[in-house]
């Protein structure tokens, strides 16, 4: 049965977030709010937790999971980033974007794309997530909370609790958030002088980055 942590969306209580982080450190899966819907999260190096996220989502190992990082310096530890890519990342972060980049050796193979060796990374602008990352001291592995057979992510913590209470160790409730997933930008297409490509139009406004579909 999931533990339930009701926190303020802008000034989350550190005591409750520390309890949630303890569950993560024990290899558990949580549902947390972000600046683009709720997400399933776990620590990077726990295979069982990663497998559980895939089971809840109903996806296989070809589905790209995302590393949530606290800032660009941390992101650069897990992806290979050139100067052009970094300039675009700096322009777009923090915010509701997921960036597909070539994974570095720091990323376990089981969480990167099995053929392309890419990883999705993001730096969110949401106090609850940023405080969780500060307390944990490491990135979180995440997947948008979209259930099998559905098109839209869950954004209501009461509904998440009703549908997934037995599948999760904890739910961080900061109220309802955006019901749109992140905008996904493939930055690997910038290698060799190309442009970034929009793989999924979502919460982030890619036109402000000078991009088009």
TADA-V542340 format. One record per backbone hydrogen bond with DSSP energy under -0.5 kcal/mol. CO is the residue of the C=O (numbers start at 1). NH is the residue of the N-H. E is the energy in kcal/mol with one decimal. If there is no record, write none. Layout:
BEGIN
co	nh	e
CO	NH	E
CO	NH	E
END
This chain:
BEGIN
co	nh	e
3	171	-2.4
4	6	-0.6
5	7	-0.7
5	173	-3.1
9	128	-0.6
13	16	-0.6
13	17	-2.0
14	18	-2.5
15	19	-1.2
16	20	-2.0
17	21	-2.6
18	22	-1.9
19	23	-1.4
20	24	-1.8
21	25	-2.7
22	26	-1.0
23	26	-0.5
23	28	-1.9
24	27	-2.0
29	169	-2.4
29	170	-0.9
30	32	-0.5
30	41	-2.6
31	172	-2.9
32	39	-2.7
37	34	-1.4
37	36	-0.7
38	145	-2.3
39	32	-2.6
40	143	-1.8
41	30	-2.1
42	141	-3.0
43	46	-0.9
45	47	-0.7
46	50	-2.0
47	51	-2.6
48	52	-1.9
49	53	-2.1
50	54	-2.0
51	55	-2.1
52	56	-2.6
53	57	-2.4
54	58	-1.7
54	59	-2.0
56	148	-0.6
60	63	-1.6
65	120	-1.4
66	68	-0.6
66	142	-3.5
67	69	-0.7
67	122	-2.3
68	140	-1.9
71	75	-2.0
72	76	-2.3
74	77	-1.2
74	78	-0.5
75	78	-1.7
75	79	-0.7
78	104	-2.0
79	81	-0.7
80	102	-0.5
82	86	-2.5
83	87	-2.0
84	88	-1.7
85	89	-2.6
86	90	-2.6
87	91	-1.6
88	92	-1.8
89	93	-1.3
95	97	-1.8
96	183	-2.1
96	204	-1.0
98	185	-3.1
99	101	-0.6
99	121	-2.5
100	187	-2.1
100	188	-0.7
101	119	-2.6
102	80	-2.7
104	107	-1.4
106	108	-0.5
108	111	-1.7
108	112	-0.6
109	112	-0.8
111	65	-0.6
113	117	-2.0
117	103	-2.3
118	113	-2.7
119	101	-2.5
120	67	-3.2
121	99	-3.4
122	69	-3.0
123	94	-0.7
123	95	-2.4
124	126	-0.6
126	130	-2.4
127	131	-2.6
128	132	-2.1
129	133	-2.5
130	134	-2.0
131	135	-2.3
132	136	-2.7
133	137	-2.7
133	138	-0.6
139	44	-0.5
140	68	-3.6
141	42	-1.9
142	66	-2.7
143	40	-2.9
144	146	-2.3
145	147	-0.5
145	154	-2.7
147	150	-2.0
154	38	-1.9
155	157	-0.6
155	177	-1.2
156	160	-2.2
157	161	-2.4
158	162	-2.1
159	163	-2.0
160	164	-2.8
161	165	-1.2
164	167	-1.6
164	168	-1.2
165	2	-1.3
169	3	-2.7
170	31	-1.9
171	5	-2.8
171	173	-0.8
172	174	-0.7
173	7	-3.0
175	174	-0.6
181	203	-2.8
183	98	-2.9
183	185	-0.6
184	199	-2.5
184	200	-1.5
185	100	-2.9
185	187	-0.8
186	197	-1.9
187	190	-1.5
188	191	-1.3
190	193	-1.7
197	186	-3.1
197	199	-0.7
200	184	-1.9
200	202	-0.5
204	202	-0.5
204	206	-1.1
205	208	-1.0
206	209	-1.7
206	211	-1.5
207	210	-1.6
END
